[in-house]
Amino acid sequence: MMHSIKFGKQTIEYNLKRSDRRKTMSISVDEHGVSVISPSVTEIEKIEAILYEKSCVD
């Protein structure tokens, strides 16, 4: 499922996959874009907070 997060004036789309088997979140970036795999119970606000924390935005 595609989601997006805004960093200043830039909007980044990311593919989100949820898994009942995951215990931690995984973020990967490749030529196809940003992919996130997270535990099913993780709230979208928490996912986006971690994405923002891991970004290079000051």
Secondary structure as the mmCIF struct_conf table of DSSP 4:
data_model
#
loop_
_struct_conf.conf_type_id
_struct_conf.id
_struct_conf.beg_label_comp_id
_struct_conf.beg_label_asym_id
_struct_conf.beg_label_seq_id
_struct_conf.end_label_comp_id
_struct_conf.end_label_asym_id
_struct_conf.end_label_seq_id
STRN STRN1 MET A 2 PHE A 7
TURN_TY1_P TURN_TY1_P1 GLY A 8 LYS A 9
STRN STRN2 GLN A 10 SER A 19
BEND BEND1 ASP A 20 ARG A 21
BEND BEND2 LYS A 23 THR A 24
STRN STRN3 SER A 26 ASP A 30
TURN_TY1_P TURN_TY1_P2 GLU A 31 HIS A 32
STRN STRN4 GLY A 33 PRO A 39
TURN_TY1_P TURN_TY1_P3 SER A 40 VAL A 41
HELX_RH_AL_P HELX_RH_AL_P1 ILE A 44 LYS A 54
BEND BEND3 SER A 55 SER A 55
#
